[in-house]
């Protein structure tokens, strides 16, 4: 069994109802050489004292106050105190399965640097998980099982924020927690992708992911959908956009319009297509909307798809396949 030290980065704020369970799941790990660095981000409940009581019992648990404000600052603060050869993140309201650290560490030591260990997840909620979260769980686990997470990176965040592990050198090489961009977990995922770190396939649930109405990802302004689109467009233009090829937006709903505004702001030329007869021929933001088959008149176009309907997405994907177009080269689903 590996003896490498793993640093578990755990920011928290007002999670007194769950944080003890989180800590117990860390204490139960089969890999015992870890340090858990808990950072209090201005809690107003009893979270700090609960963690403090554990610190007094186990020297592997460290407790500090956030040097600034917000989760990015808390992550940066935690990392500044870390010493591990490997870095992982944990949320204070979730639960690790008992062999999570062992499985991830063994994977990384088998595959070597430039790899990212990820794990499957299982949502749980006192009054039952919603259909939306159940679909997200199924989707992200399908990608994780084969290590093909990046194939759908523009749809949603494809790396569960509390369920990854990486070698410290690789983490620092892609700037770690340094950038001040939200959503911070999605931004980090894009930087893993940009650095070319391969996801190690995993067919095992390693994290029990708690959902509840006041969870930060549900309530904070930094996790609003418009922020996600800002981030997606930013990285698409940086990593996948080919300026020598014509670019299209497929779909003129709310998300399509937001993407159009972002591209116009960046002065990126594009064609706008859709399959809604009521919109074809109209002008939005000075851009004419063409029927989707206008793609056939363009020379090797790239397409951003903003259509959210699952059945419509299947039909659009089938259309691309008939045109011999490839995902993540010729077309990109943004929802």
C-alpha positions as CSV (number, residue, x, y, z in Angstrom):
1,X,0.0,0.0,0.0
2,X,1.2,3.5,-0.9
3,X,2.6,5.7,1.9
4,X,2.2,8.9,0.0
5,X,0.7,11.9,1.9
6,X,-2.6,13.1,0.5
7,X,-3.8,16.6,1.3
8,X,-7.6,16.9,1.5
9,X,-8.7,20.5,0.9
10,X,-12.1,21.2,2.6
11,X,-13.6,24.7,2.8
12,X,-16.7,25.1,4.9
13,X,-19.4,27.6,5.8
14,X,-22.4,26.9,8.0
15,X,-22.6,23.1,7.6
16,X,-22.9,22.2,11.3
17,X,-25.7,19.7,10.4
18,X,-23.3,17.6,8.1
19,X,-19.7,18.4,8.9
20,X,-19.2,15.7,11.6
21,X,-20.4,13.0,9.2
22,X,-18.0,14.3,6.6
23,X,-15.1,14.1,9.0
24,X,-16.1,10.6,10.2
25,X,-15.9,9.5,6.5
26,X,-12.4,10.9,6.3
27,X,-11.3,9.2,9.5
28,X,-12.6,5.9,8.2
29,X,-10.3,5.9,5.1
30,X,-8.3,2.8,4.4
31,X,-5.4,5.0,3.3
32,X,-4.3,6.6,6.6
33,X,-1.5,8.9,5.5
34,X,-3.6,12.1,4.9
35,X,-4.0,15.6,6.2
36,X,-7.4,17.2,6.1
37,X,-7.2,21.0,5.9
38,X,-10.5,22.6,6.9
39,X,-11.0,26.3,6.2
40,X,-13.8,28.2,7.9
41,X,-15.2,30.8,5.5
42,X,-16.9,33.0,8.1
43,X,-19.4,30.5,9.5
44,X,-22.1,31.9,11.8
45,X,-23.1,28.5,13.2
46,X,-21.2,25.9,15.3
47,X,-19.3,24.4,12.4
48,X,-15.9,25.8,13.5
49,X,-16.3,24.3,17.0
50,X,-17.3,20.9,15.6
51,X,-14.1,20.8,13.5
52,X,-12.1,22.1,16.5
53,X,-13.2,19.1,18.6
54,X,-11.9,16.7,16.0
55,X,-8.6,18.6,15.7
56,X,-8.0,18.0,19.4
57,X,-8.4,14.2,18.8
58,X,-6.4,13.8,15.6
59,X,-3.3,15.7,14.5
60,X,-4.0,14.9,10.9
61,X,-6.9,17.4,10.9
62,X,-5.9,21.1,10.5
63,X,-8.3,24.0,11.1
64,X,-7.8,27.6,9.9
65,X,-9.8,30.7,9.2
66,X,-10.1,31.9,5.6
67,X,-7.5,34.6,4.8
68,X,-10.1,36.3,2.6
69,X,-13.7,35.8,1.7
70,X,-15.5,33.2,-0.5
71,X,-14.7,29.7,-1.6
72,X,-11.9,30.5,-4.0
73,X,-10.0,32.3,-1.2
74,X,-10.8,29.4,1.2
75,X,-9.3,26.9,-1.3
76,X,-6.2,29.1,-1.8
77,X,-5.8,29.4,2.0
78,X,-6.1,25.6,2.5
79,X,-3.6,24.9,-0.3
80,X,-1.1,27.3,1.3
81,X,-1.1,25.1,4.4
82,X,-0.9,21.8,2.5
83,X,2.1,19.5,2.3
84,X,0.8,16.4,0.4
85,X,2.4,14.9,-2.7
86,X,-1.2,14.4,-3.9
87,X,-4.1,16.9,-3.7
88,X,-7.8,16.2,-3.5
89,X,-10.8,18.3,-2.6
90,X,-13.8,17.5,-0.4
91,X,-16.9,19.3,0.5
92,X,-18.0,19.5,4.1
93,X,-21.5,18.3,3.5
94,X,-20.5,15.1,1.5
95,X,-19.3,11.6,2.4
96,X,-16.3,9.7,1.1
97,X,-16.6,6.0,0.8
98,X,-14.0,4.3,3.0
99,X,-11.5,3.4,0.2
100,X,-11.8,6.6,-1.9
101,X,-8.3,7.8,-1.1
102,X,-6.8,4.3,-1.6
103,X,-8.5,3.8,-5.0
104,X,-7.5,7.2,-6.3
105,X,-4.0,7.1,-5.1
106,X,-3.4,3.6,-6.5
107,X,-4.8,4.7,-9.9
108,X,-2.5,7.7,-10.0
109,X,0.6,5.7,-9.0
110,X,-0.3,3.2,-11.7
111,X,-0.9,5.7,-14.5
112,X,1.7,8.3,-13.4
113,X,1.8,12.0,-13.8
114,X,-0.4,13.9,-16.3
115,X,-3.4,11.9,-15.1
116,X,-6.4,12.8,-13.1
117,X,-8.1,10.3,-10.8
118,X,-11.9,10.7,-10.7
119,X,-14.7,8.7,-9.1
120,X,-18.3,7.9,-9.7
121,X,-20.8,9.7,-7.5
122,X,-24.1,8.9,-5.8
123,X,-26.5,11.7,-4.9
124,X,-28.6,11.5,-1.8
125,X,-31.2,13.8,-0.2
126,X,-33.5,13.4,2.8
127,X,-36.7,13.9,0.7
128,X,-35.4,12.2,-2.4
129,X,-33.2,13.2,-5.3
130,X,-34.8,15.2,-8.2
131,X,-35.0,13.9,-11.7
132,X,-32.5,16.5,-12.8
133,X,-29.9,15.4,-10.3
134,X,-30.6,11.8,-11.1
135,X,-30.0,12.4,-14.8
136,X,-26.8,14.4,-14.0
137,X,-25.5,11.5,-11.9
138,X,-26.2,9.0,-14.6
139,X,-24.6,11.2,-17.2
140,X,-21.4,12.0,-15.3
141,X,-20.9,8.4,-14.1
142,X,-21.2,7.2,-17.8
143,X,-18.4,9.5,-18.7
144,X,-16.3,8.6,-15.7
145,X,-16.6,4.9,-16.2
146,X,-14.6,5.1,-19.5
147,X,-12.6,8.2,-18.6
148,X,-14.1,10.2,-21.5
149,X,-15.2,13.1,-19.3
150,X,-13.9,15.8,-21.6
151,X,-16.0,14.6,-24.6
152,X,-19.0,16.6,-23.2
153,X,-17.1,19.3,-21.2
154,X,-19.2,22.1,-22.7
155,X,-22.5,20.6,-21.5
156,X,-21.8,20.7,-17.8
157,X,-18.9,20.4,-15.4
158,X,-17.6,16.9,-16.1
159,X,-15.4,16.5,-13.0
160,X,-17.2,16.3,-9.7
161,X,-15.7,19.1,-7.6
162,X,-15.4,17.0,-4.4
163,X,-14.2,13.8,-6.1
164,X,-10.9,14.1,-7.9
165,X,-7.2,13.6,-7.0
166,X,-4.0,14.8,-8.8
167,X,-0.3,14.9,-8.3
168,X,0.9,18.2,-6.7
169,X,3.2,19.0,-9.5
170,X,0.5,18.6,-12.1
171,X,-1.9,20.7,-10.0
172,X,0.5,23.6,-9.8
173,X,1.4,23.3,-13.5
174,X,-2.2,24.2,-14.3
175,X,-2.4,27.0,-11.8
176,X,-4.3,25.0,-9.1
177,X,-6.7,27.3,-7.1
178,X,-5.0,30.5,-8.2
179,X,-7.4,31.9,-10.8
180,X,-10.2,34.0,-9.5
181,X,-12.9,32.7,-11.9
182,X,-16.3,31.2,-11.0
183,X,-17.7,28.6,-11.1
184,X,-14.3,27.6,-9.7
185,X,-14.8,23.9,-10.1
186,X,-15.8,24.2,-13.7
187,X,-12.9,26.5,-14.4
188,X,-10.4,24.0,-12.9
189,X,-12.0,21.3,-15.0
190,X,-11.3,23.3,-18.1
191,X,-7.7,23.8,-17.0
192,X,-7.3,20.1,-16.5
193,X,-8.5,19.6,-20.0
194,X,-6.3,22.4,-21.4
195,X,-3.3,20.8,-19.7
196,X,-4.0,17.5,-21.4
197,X,-4.4,15.5,-18.2
198,X,-6.1,12.2,-19.0
199,X,-9.0,11.1,-16.8
200,X,-8.4,7.6,-15.3
201,X,-11.5,5.4,-15.9
202,X,-13.4,4.5,-12.7
203,X,-16.4,2.2,-12.4
204,X,-16.7,2.6,-8.6
205,X,-18.8,5.1,-6.5
206,X,-16.3,7.0,-4.4
207,X,-18.4,9.9,-3.2
208,X,-21.9,10.3,-1.7
209,X,-22.9,13.7,-2.9
210,X,-25.5,15.4,-0.6
211,X,-28.1,17.6,-2.1
212,X,-30.2,20.1,-0.2
213,X,-32.0,23.4,-0.9
214,X,-29.5,25.7,0.7
215,X,-26.3,24.2,-0.8
216,X,-24.1,26.9,-2.2
217,X,-24.2,25.6,-5.8
218,X,-28.0,26.1,-5.7
219,X,-28.1,29.5,-4.1
220,X,-25.0,31.6,-4.9
221,X,-24.9,34.1,-7.8
222,X,-21.5,32.7,-8.9
223,X,-23.2,29.5,-10.0
224,X,-25.9,31.1,-12.2
225,X,-26.2,29.7,-15.7
226,X,-25.0,32.9,-17.4
227,X,-21.7,32.5,-15.6
228,X,-21.4,29.0,-17.0
229,X,-21.9,30.3,-20.5
230,X,-19.3,33.0,-20.0
231,X,-16.8,30.3,-19.0
232,X,-17.8,27.9,-21.8
233,X,-17.3,30.6,-24.5
234,X,-14.1,31.7,-22.9
235,X,-12.5,28.3,-23.1
236,X,-14.1,27.3,-26.4
237,X,-12.4,30.3,-28.0
238,X,-9.1,29.5,-26.3
239,X,-9.1,25.7,-26.9
240,X,-11.4,24.5,-29.7
241,X,-12.3,27.4,-31.9
242,X,-10.7,27.4,-35.4
243,X,-10.8,30.9,-36.8
244,X,-10.1,29.6,-40.3
245,X,-13.5,27.8,-40.3
246,X,-16.9,29.4,-40.3
247,X,-18.7,29.3,-36.9
248,X,-22.4,28.7,-36.3
249,X,-24.8,28.9,-33.4
250,X,-27.6,26.3,-33.6
251,X,-30.6,27.5,-31.6
252,X,-32.1,30.9,-30.8
253,X,-33.5,30.4,-27.3
254,X,-32.2,32.2,-24.2
255,X,-28.9,30.3,-24.2
256,X,-28.4,30.8,-27.9
257,X,-29.0,34.5,-27.5
258,X,-26.5,34.7,-24.6
259,X,-23.8,32.9,-26.6
260,X,-24.5,35.2,-29.6
261,X,-24.0,38.3,-27.4
262,X,-20.8,36.9,-26.0
263,X,-19.4,36.2,-29.4
264,X,-20.4,39.6,-30.7
265,X,-18.7,41.2,-27.7
266,X,-15.5,39.3,-28.7
267,X,-16.0,40.3,-32.3
268,X,-16.1,36.7,-33.4
269,X,-18.1,36.3,-36.7
270,X,-20.7,33.6,-36.8
271,X,-23.8,32.3,-38.7
272,X,-27.0,31.7,-36.8
273,X,-29.1,28.7,-37.6
274,X,-32.2,27.0,-36.2
275,X,-35.0,24.6,-37.1
276,X,-37.9,26.8,-35.8
277,X,-39.9,28.1,-38.8
278,X,-41.1,31.1,-36.8
279,X,-37.6,32.4,-36.3
280,X,-36.0,31.6,-39.7
281,X,-35.4,34.7,-41.7
282,X,-35.7,37.0,-38.7
283,X,-32.8,39.2,-37.4
284,X,-31.6,39.2,-33.8
285,X,-28.8,41.5,-32.7
286,X,-28.4,42.3,-36.4
287,X,-27.8,38.6,-37.3
288,X,-30.1,36.8,-39.7
289,X,-31.4,33.4,-38.7
290,X,-31.0,30.7,-41.4
291,X,-32.5,27.2,-41.6
292,X,-30.2,24.6,-40.2
293,X,-29.5,23.1,-43.6
294,X,-27.6,26.3,-44.4
295,X,-24.7,24.4,-42.8
296,X,-24.3,22.5,-46.1
297,X,-23.4,25.8,-47.8
298,X,-20.5,26.5,-45.5
299,X,-17.0,25.1,-45.9
300,X,-16.1,22.9,-42.9
301,X,-18.1,24.8,-40.3
302,X,-17.9,24.4,-36.5
303,X,-21.2,24.5,-34.6
304,X,-22.1,25.5,-31.1
305,X,-25.4,23.8,-30.2
306,X,-27.5,25.7,-27.6
307,X,-30.6,23.5,-27.9
308,X,-31.5,22.0,-24.5
309,X,-34.3,19.5,-25.4
310,X,-32.9,16.0,-25.2
311,X,-34.9,14.6,-28.1
312,X,-33.9,17.5,-30.3
313,X,-30.3,17.0,-29.3
314,X,-30.5,13.4,-30.5
315,X,-31.8,14.5,-33.9
316,X,-29.2,17.2,-34.2
317,X,-26.4,14.7,-33.4
318,X,-27.8,12.3,-36.0
319,X,-27.8,15.1,-38.5
320,X,-24.1,15.9,-37.8
321,X,-23.3,12.2,-38.1
322,X,-24.9,12.1,-41.6
323,X,-22.6,15.0,-42.5
324,X,-19.5,13.1,-41.2
325,X,-19.0,15.7,-38.5
326,X,-17.2,14.8,-35.2
327,X,-18.0,15.8,-31.7
328,X,-15.4,18.2,-30.1
329,X,-14.0,18.9,-33.5
330,X,-16.9,20.0,-35.7
331,X,-19.7,20.4,-33.2
332,X,-20.1,21.2,-29.5
333,X,-23.1,20.9,-27.3
334,X,-23.3,23.8,-24.8
335,X,-26.2,22.4,-22.8
